[in-house]
Amino acid sequence: MDSVENILNKITGFASGSIEFDYDEIGDVLYSQVKNIYQNIDIDLDGGVVINIDPKSYQINGFIIIDYKKRLRDRKIGKIPFFSSNNLPMI
């Protein structure tokens, strides 16, 4: 298995298609997904921002942001490769 650093270096971009968001209000978690792939490699970028990577194409299929409202309020979303935080939904 590749190291996290090697996997991050192999990322080719964000998967094409429209991104779907789902917000869990009770858990304060934002889920996003472009493609429904069950064999993702999940990498935690900073203790609460997890990206989902297709192990074949090394494209990002989506991400999960834990403590989403708090991170939005504190402007601490973090950097998601190949994705602008300006495109995140305002909850």
CORGILIN-V942810 format. One record per backbone hydrogen bond with DSSP energy under -1.0 kcal/mol. NH is the residue of the N-H (numbers start at 1). CO is the residue of the C=O. E is the energy in kcal/mol with one decimal. If there is no record, write none. Layout:
# CORGILIN-V942810
NH/CO/E ; NH/CO/E
This chain:
# CORGILIN-V942810
7/3/-2.4 ; 8/4/-2.7 ; 9/5/-2.0 ; 12/58/-2.4 ; 15/60/-2.9 ; 20/33/-2.8 ; 22/31/-2.5 ; 24/29/-3.1 ; 28/24/-1.4 ; 29/24/-1.7 ; 30/65/-2.4 ; 31/22/-3.3 ; 32/63/-2.0 ; 33/20/-1.9 ; 34/61/-3.1 ; 37/35/-1.4 ; 41/53/-2.9 ; 43/51/-2.3 ; 45/49/-3.6 ; 50/64/-2.8 ; 51/43/-2.6 ; 52/62/-2.8 ; 53/41/-2.7 ; 54/59/-2.7 ; 58/54/-2.3 ; 60/13/-2.6 ; 61/52/-3.2 ; 62/52/-1.0 ; 64/50/-2.7 ; 65/30/-2.5 ; 66/48/-3.2 ; 67/28/-1.2 ; 68/28/-2.1 ; 71/67/-2.7 ; 72/68/-2.7 ; 73/69/-2.8 ; 74/70/-2.6 ; 76/71/-2.9 ; 83/80/-1.8 ; 87/84/-2.1 ; 88/85/-1.5
